[in-house]
Amino acid sequence: MAVTPAQIKARLKVKYPKANLSQKRLDAIAAKLAPKPEDGADDDAIDAVLEAANDFMSFEDIAKEDDRVRTLEANQKPKADPQAPAPTDPPAPEKVNTEEVPGWAKILLDNNQKMAADIEAFKLGKITEDKRNTASQLIDGSEILKGLKPEIKKKWLERINVESETSLEDQIKDLETEYSDLVQISADSGSYSGAAGSGSNDVKPDEKVVEDIVSNLNI
């Protein structure tokens, strides 16, 4: 887990003090969002996750809807007779008669059940997109890989596994090592004058040969 649910709750209360969420709802939201930030995320990173979730479904609106549902359910329960003796066994909990529930309330109940799943799907897609953008920026900023043609660079970007436990930085380093090895193969095959480490700053690999090797990789 990237951050604890307690961190999510703390930041949610700071950023959205008017969202008077029930403890049950707060626990559910925290449990869903806690895995989303990166490991060791600071308050700003946690806030970004909360903002994305709030944009999708306002926390204040969720709190208001929960209040309406609780009121509706409370109104469906019979009031206790103050004169009646206390029962020896607790009565079975009353069930809401859905046939008597207004249509708008049924829709609200259904929406609440779907909300957690919708937020989960939205956040997973957003985080994956952000990671792919970060990987693309890392490749663009690499001194070793900057010579790759755009179409080849795109293929290598697709090799980055954004869901892997291996960091994006380490995966980019592996690609840099692979590219350097290809350059060395080109050098060893005599595609350009001078061997690696010859000390001449003017010696460069034949970019066409390296490009052909990279293009023909089965990736």
N, C-alpha and C positions, 0 to 999 in steps of 0.2 A: 504494500500500500504506500502510495507516494506521500500522503499526509494523513493525519489522524482525523476521524470525524469531529473530534473536539475542536480542532483548528478551523474546520469548515464552519461549525456552529458559532465559534467566537467571531470570525470575520463576517458571517452573515448578520449577526446581531449588530455589529458595528456599522456595516454598510446599509443595512435595511432595518433600522430600528422600529419603523412603523409596521413591519410585517409581524403581526402577533400570531405566530405559528404555534400550533399545539406541540407538545413535547413529542408526541408520536410522529407527527409530520416532520418536525425538525430532525428527528433521528433518521427518518427515511431519506430525507434529502441529503443529510450529511453522509450517510452510508453510500449513496449513489455517486456523490461528487468527490469523495475522499480519494479514490484511485486516479482521478483525472490529472492533477498537477504533477509536475516532475518531482522526483525524489528531492527532499530538502527544499521544496519551494518556499519562497518568502511570502509575506503578506500580499505584495503586489501581484504575484503569480496566482495566489489563491483568489484574490479579488477578480482577476480576469476570468477565472472559471465561473465564479458566481455571477459576474456580469453577463456572460454568454448564456447561462441558464436563465437568468432573470429576463433577458431579452426574449427568450423563447416562451417563457411563462412567468409572469410577474409574481414574485413572492407575496407581495401585498394582496394581489388578487386571489392567490391560493388561500391565504389566511381568511379572507372574506368568504370565500366559497366554503371553507371548512366550518366557519361559524354558522353559515346558513344550513349546512347539512346537520350540524349538531342540534341546532334549534328545531329543525324539521323532525329529527329523530326523537327529540325530547317531547315534542308535542304529540307524538304518536303513542306515548306511554301513558297509561292511566295514572291519575294522581292517587297517592296513598290516602286512605281514610284515617284521619288522626284518631278516631275512636276505636278503630279495629285493633284487636290484640295482635301482638307481634307473632308471626308464624314460627313454629318450631323449626321448620325447614325453609331455607331460602327459596323463594319462588323462581320458576324458570324464567330466564330473561325474555322480555317481550320482543317480538320481531316486528320490524316495520312492515305494514301492509302495503306492498308496492302498488296494489290496485288503487289505493287511496292517495298515493303520492302524485302531485301534479307532474305534468309532462316535462316542465323545465327542470324539475328536481331530479327526475330520472336521468335526463341528459347530463346534468351536473355530476351525478354519482358515477355515470359511465366515464365521463371525461377525467374525473379524479383517478379512476383506476388506470386509465391509459397514460396519464401524465408522466409517471415515472419512466415508463418504457420509451415514451417520446423523447424525454430529456436525455436518456441514456443513448439512444440512437443518434441524436443531434450532436451530443458531445463527442462521441466516438469519431464521427465523421469530421468534425472540426479539428480535433486533436491530430488525426491522421493527416489532414490537409496541412496543418501547421508544421508538422514534422517533415513532410515532403518538401515544403518550401524552404525549411532550414537546411535540409540535405542539399537542395539545389544551390543555395547560397554558399554552402561550404565547398562544393565542387567548383563553382564560379570563382571563389576566392583562392583556390589552390594554385600555387605557383607551378606545381608539377603537372596538373591536369588542365591548365588554362589553354593549352595548345590543341585540345581535342575539338573536332568539328562539332557543331551543335547537334547533329543527328546521332553522332557516336556518344556525345555527352548525355543525351537523353536515354540511350540504351543503358549506359552505366548507372544513371540515376535510378533506373528501374531495378537495378540489382540491390539497391539499398533496402533493407528490411526495417521499416519504421517500427515494427512491433517487437523487434529483437531486443533482448536484454543487453546486447552489445551496443555501446553508445554510437551515435551517428559519427562522431569525430573518429572513433577507432575504425569504423567501417570505411570512412574516407581514406584513412591512412593505409588500409589494406589495398584499396584501389590505386593509391599513389605508388605503393610498393610494386604492385602488379605492372603498372605502366612503366616504372623504372626498369623492371626486369625485361620488358619487351624492348625498351630502348637498348639495353645491354645486349640482348639477343641480336638486334640489328647491327650493333657495333661488332660483335664477335663474328657475325657472318660476313663482315667486310663491306657492309652497305655504305659505310662512310669512312673516311680516312681517320686514323688515330683510334687508339683504344681508350676505354674508360679509365679515367685517372691519369691520362697522359700529361695533364698540366696545361694544356693549351686551351685558352678561353675561346678560341675561334673554331674549335672542333664541335660540330653539331651533328646529330643523327640525321639520316635521310628521312625527313618527315613523311614522304610518300610511302616508304617501306614500313615505317612504324604504323602509319595510318592504315595501310592494307592489313597488317597483322591484327590491329585492334578491330577493324571492320569485320574481319573473318572469324572473330571469336564466336563460338557457339553459345550465345547468351540470349 
